[in-house]
């Protein structure tokens, strides 16, 4: 059973579309940002065994920036519009589609955090810790932790309404 009150409000196709657009653009933005961070790490801490990595990193940085310039504003505007509609009609905050997508996002973020920490411990036990590896672990932890933290806060904040 969910912590949120059940609503008799039905989700319209517009509600489903906007929630899906918001979540998918969030995932794409997080992946684009994480890819950008990884490539900056690859440039500033190059792999001595792969001298051609820098060429690929520059191309990937261009792609990540291009996708972020387009996708993140869509996420931001969609989220803004949805939050505006929740203020106008608070029952929409409790729509089943919204709750499912938020809890799915929390689930995915938690799995990524757990996998990230398992990878850290495995490499620590293997004695294969490098600054480059640690920075990538921290990048994944930062991005997934930010997504998890925001949506967890959102669920807790509106739990009693």
PyMOL commands that set and color helices and strands:
alter all, ss='L'
color gray80, all
select helices_A, chain A and resi 13-44+53-88+90-94+96-126+131-157
alter helices_A, ss='H'
color red, helices_A
deselect
rebuild
show_as cartoon
